């Protein structure tokens, strides 16, 4: 059974009832919670690890974009803090390089290495030996580090252009969340806004965005907002695209205000 756990500004924030029946497995994104983007605090990381140790809970740490941080240093990973061998660390190269590569890696506790090795062999059979060999050279020769550094600068520019566009159109009336890291941010919308309808209208206008409502297990607790990705949008297109989106949002806000009056 899948059990959703609430989050706040410090990341995963289980309530007392959530802790009464320990799960067999916990999936977390501590470096950049998906989709809201908060970073799990060091205190919360240590609390989670201690809970996992006491109750024999496996933690899957999906560290999907921690290399793209802007203006702050990342905290130590859960796997790096784990002394009890409860964390299975997973990464993909899809955001660092490109999704079509379809390669990633895992760091597992030593007692699980043989089990996972067997599982990978059975799942992939011959594997991707040629791609792995090429990627190994790419990493060992320092090209991956240079690539990530270059892309972090580019994505940082695009992030700032998007934030500037949001500020220019809405000032501080709409909240921006999760912009410290990653390749997207979340734009909060006024309570009562149908973010699915806004996203659909934006798509008709030529702008692709995702409504936050799609990511909630319990719709009653959903807050309205839009996920805005900027990594693949050329710099010169960010402001015009957001201008289009802003018109859609403003039309939705005007319609909502009229409905209340």
C-alpha positions in Angstrom: 0.0 0.0 0.0 1.3 3.4 -1.0 1.2 6.0 1.9 1.8 9.7 1.2 3.8 11.6 3.8 3.4 15.4 4.1 6.3 17.8 3.5 7.1 21.3 4.7 10.0 23.8 4.2 12.5 21.2 5.7 11.3 18.3 3.5 9.7 15.1 4.7 7.6 15.8 7.8 5.8 12.6 9.0 3.1 13.1 11.5 2.8 10.9 14.6 0.2 8.6 13.0 2.6 8.1 10.1 5.3 6.8 12.4 3.1 4.2 14.3 3.3 1.6 11.5 6.8 1.7 10.0 6.9 1.0 6.3 9.0 -1.6 4.7 10.4 1.0 2.2 10.6 4.8 2.1 11.2 6.6 -1.2 12.6 10.1 -0.7 14.2 12.9 -2.8 16.0 14.8 -0.1 18.3 17.0 -2.3 15.3 18.5 -4.1 11.9 17.2 -3.2 9.8 16.4 -6.3 7.9 18.4 -7.2 7.9 21.3 -4.6 11.7 21.5 -4.5 12.5 21.9 -0.8 15.7 20.5 0.6 15.5 18.1 3.5 17.3 19.6 6.5 20.2 17.8 8.2 18.1 17.3 11.3 15.3 15.7 9.3 17.9 13.5 7.5 19.3 12.3 10.8 15.8 11.7 12.2 14.8 9.6 9.2 18.0 7.5 9.3 17.5 6.8 13.0 13.9 5.8 12.4 15.0 3.5 9.6 17.7 1.9 11.8 15.3 1.3 14.7 12.5 -0.2 12.6 14.6 -1.9 9.9 13.2 0.3 7.1 14.9 0.4 3.7 15.3 4.0 2.3 15.6 4.6 -1.5 17.3 7.9 -2.0 16.5 9.3 -5.4 19.2 12.0 -5.9 18.1 13.0 -9.3 19.5 16.5 -9.8 21.7 17.6 -6.8 24.5 18.7 -9.1 22.4 21.7 -10.2 22.3 24.0 -7.2 22.4 27.8 -7.4 24.0 29.8 -4.7 24.3 27.2 -2.0 26.1 24.0 -1.3 24.3 20.7 -1.1 23.9 18.8 2.2 25.5 15.4 2.6 23.4 12.7 1.0 21.4 10.3 3.2 23.7 7.5 1.9 26.7 9.5 3.0 25.3 9.8 6.5 24.0 6.2 6.8 25.9 4.2 9.3 23.4 1.3 9.6 23.3 0.3 5.9 19.7 1.2 5.4 20.0 3.5 2.3 19.9 2.5 -1.3 21.2 5.4 -3.4 20.0 5.8 -7.0 21.0 8.3 -9.7 20.2 8.7 -13.4 22.4 10.4 -15.9 19.3 11.7 -17.7 19.5 15.2 -16.3 23.3 15.5 -16.3 23.6 14.4 -19.9 20.4 13.4 -21.7 17.4 11.1 -21.1 18.1 9.0 -24.2 21.2 7.6 -22.6 19.1 5.6 -20.3 21.8 4.9 -17.9 22.1 5.3 -14.1 23.7 3.8 -11.1 23.1 2.6 -7.6 25.1 2.6 -4.4 23.8 -0.2 -2.2 24.8 -1.4 1.3 27.5 -4.0 1.0 25.4 -7.0 2.1 23.1 -6.3 -0.9 25.8 -6.0 -3.5 25.6 -9.7 -4.7 21.8 -9.7 -4.7 21.6 -6.5 -6.8 24.4 -7.7 -9.1 22.4 -10.9 -9.8 19.2 -8.9 -10.3 20.8 -6.6 -12.8 22.3 -9.5 -14.7 18.9 -11.2 -15.0 17.1 -8.0 -15.9 19.5 -6.6 -18.6 21.3 -9.8 -19.7 24.2 -8.5 -21.8 23.9 -5.0 -20.4 25.2 -1.8 -22.1 28.9 -2.6 -22.0 29.8 -0.3 -24.9 28.0 2.7 -23.6 29.3 2.1 -20.1 32.9 1.9 -21.4 32.5 5.2 -23.3 30.9 6.8 -20.3 33.7 5.6 -18.0 36.3 7.3 -20.2 34.1 10.5 -20.4 34.1 10.6 -16.6 37.7 9.6 -16.0 39.0 12.2 -18.5 37.1 15.0 -16.6 34.6 15.8 -19.3 31.5 15.1 -17.2 32.7 17.5 -14.5 33.3 20.2 -17.1 30.0 19.5 -18.7 28.1 19.8 -15.5 29.9 23.0 -14.5 29.0 24.5 -17.9 25.4 23.4 -17.8 25.0 24.6 -14.2 25.9 28.1 -15.4 23.5 27.9 -18.3 20.6 26.6 -16.3 21.3 29.2 -13.6 21.0 31.9 -16.3 17.7 30.5 -17.5 16.4 30.1 -13.9 17.1 33.8 -13.2 15.5 34.9 -16.5 12.3 33.0 -15.5 12.3 34.4 -12.0 12.8 37.9 -13.4 9.9 37.4 -15.8 7.7 36.2 -12.9 8.6 39.2 -10.8 8.0 41.6 -13.7 4.5 40.3 -14.3 3.4 39.5 -10.7 5.8 41.1 -8.3 5.6 39.1 -5.1 1.9 38.3 -5.4 2.6 34.7 -6.5 4.9 32.5 -4.5 8.0 30.9 -6.2 9.0 27.6 -4.7 11.8 25.1 -5.2 14.0 27.4 -7.2 17.3 26.9 -5.3 18.1 23.7 -7.3 17.2 21.5 -10.2 15.7 22.3 -13.6 12.3 23.5 -12.6 10.5 25.7 -10.2 6.9 25.9 -8.9 4.7 28.9 -9.3 2.0 29.0 -6.7 -1.5 30.1 -7.7 -4.2 31.7 -5.6 -6.3 29.3 -3.4 -9.3 28.0 -5.3 -7.6 28.2 -8.7 -8.1 25.2 -11.0 -4.4 24.6 -12.0 -5.4 21.8 -14.4 -7.6 24.3 -16.3 -4.8 26.9 -16.3 -2.3 24.3 -17.6 -4.8 23.2 -20.3 -5.3 26.8 -21.4 -1.6 27.4 -21.4 -1.1 24.4 -23.7 -3.6 25.8 -26.1 -1.6 29.0 -26.1 1.6 27.1 -26.9 3.2 26.8 -23.4 3.7 23.5 -21.7 3.4 23.4 -17.9 2.3 20.9 -15.3 -0.4 21.4 -12.7 0.6 20.6 -9.1 -2.8 18.8 -8.6 -1.4 15.9 -10.7 1.1 15.1 -8.0 -1.1 14.8 -5.0 -2.4 11.4 -3.8 -4.9 13.2 -1.6 -6.6 15.8 -3.8 -8.2 17.5 -0.7 -4.8 18.7 0.4 -3.6 19.8 -3.0 -2.4 23.4 -3.3 -2.8 25.0 -6.8 0.4 25.8 -8.7 2.3 25.1 -11.9 5.6 23.4 -12.5 7.7 25.4 -14.8 10.7 23.8 -16.4 13.4 26.0 -17.9 16.4 23.8 -18.8 15.4 23.2 -22.4 14.1 26.7 -23.2 16.5 29.0 -25.0 17.3 32.1 -23.1 15.6 34.4 -25.6 12.4 32.4 -25.5 11.8 32.4 -21.7 10.4 35.9 -21.2 8.0 35.7 -24.3 6.8 32.2 -23.2 6.2 33.4 -19.7 4.4 36.5 -21.0 2.0 34.2 -22.8 1.6 32.1 -19.6 1.0 35.2 -17.5 -1.9 36.2 -19.8 -3.5 32.8 -19.2 -2.9 33.1 -15.4 -4.3 36.7 -15.3 -7.4 35.6 -17.3 -7.9 32.8 -14.8 -7.5 35.1 -11.8 -9.9 37.6 -13.3 -12.5 34.9 -14.0 -12.2 33.7 -10.4 -12.6 37.2 -9.0 -15.7 37.7 -11.0 -17.1 34.4 -9.8 -16.6 35.5 -6.1 -18.3 38.9 -6.8 
